[in-house]
């Protein structure tokens, strides 16, 4: 805390600035906790509404995933269903899954940024 002296010998203390995170302040009491809970419930609903598609191999493998990282659909082009080259299919599935996870994370970051919470690490996936 920095001290500033004014004329007359009085000391004035300046409080450090706290960043505005876009969440209503409780003002020193817990009266607004209900509002914060509402904000997080709405945020959770929006996260559940996220739908992305991860691709690999130029679109020959596609994985659809929601904001809770649950896979809803997998599409595989018949051209990569070669019995002798299973390793390539597994690599494509892995790459498509990782692409979908990255896209969910990007959507969540964008959503948090829109709410002014971009730098906040929230306790849910």
N, C-alpha and C positions, 0 to 999 in steps of 0.2 A: 504494500500500500504506500502510495506516495504522500508525503507531507508537503503542504504549502503554507507558508507563513504570510499572513497579511500584516498590514500596518496595525499596530497596537498589540503585537505579540501573540495573537490568537493563532492556533493551529487548525487547519482545515484538512480533512482527509478526503481523498477522492476514492470512491469505490470502483473496483475493476468492472469493466463492461461485460455483461453476460450476453452471449449471442442470442438473438431471437430465433427460435427454432420453429416458429409457426404454430406452436402449441400454446393455448391460453395459459397465462400465468396463474398459479394458485394464490398469489399475493400473500404468501406466508402462511396461509391456512389450507386445509384440505377440502374446502368447499367446492372446488371445481373438478374434483377427481372424476365425477360423473361425465363431465365434458370430455376429458381426456380418454375415458373408456369408450365413449361414443366415437371419437376420432379413430381410435385403434380398431374398433369393430368395423367401421366403414372402410378403413384401410385393408383389413383382412378380407372383406367382401370383394374389394377391387382386386386384390391379389388373387383370390380364387377365380376371378373372371378372366385372368390373363390366359390366352391361348397362343402358343407359338408352334412353329414347325421347324425342326432341325433337318438339314439335308446333308447328304454325303454323296460323293461320286457323281457330281453334276445332277443330282436329283434322282438317282436310281434307288436310293434308300431315303425314306422320309419318316420322321418320327414326330407325332403331335404330342405336346405336353402342356399341362396347365400350370398355373402359378404355384401350385403345391408340389411340383415336380412329379406329377402322376402322368404316366403315358396313357393316352386315350386311343392312339392308333399307330400302326406301323405299316408302311407300304414298301414293298420290295419289288423292283422290276424283275420279271422272269429271266432277263438276260444275265443276272448275277447269281442265279440259283444253280450253279454248276456244282455237282456232287463232289468233284475232284478238287475244287478250290474253295473249301469252306472257310479257310483262313481269311481270304479276301472279304467274304460276306461278313464275318465277325468284325473285321477292321472297319468296314463301312457302317455296320450297326453301331459300333462304339463311337465312331466319328459323328454320326448323325445324332446320337444321344447327347454327346458332349456339346454339339452345336445347339441343340435345344436347351440344354441347361444354361449355356452362355446367354441365349436369347431371353430366357426367363429372368436371369439376373439383370440384364440390361433393362427390361421392362420394369422390374421392381425399382431399380435405381432411378429410372425416369419418373415413375409414380411418386417416389419419395421426394425427388427434386421438385416436382410440381406442388407438393405440399409444404415445401420449405424444410424438409427433413433429410436432405441429401447426405449430410455428414453423420447422421445418427445410425448407430448399429442397433437394429431392432431385434428383439428376442425370438422372432419366428422366421421360418425359412422363406 
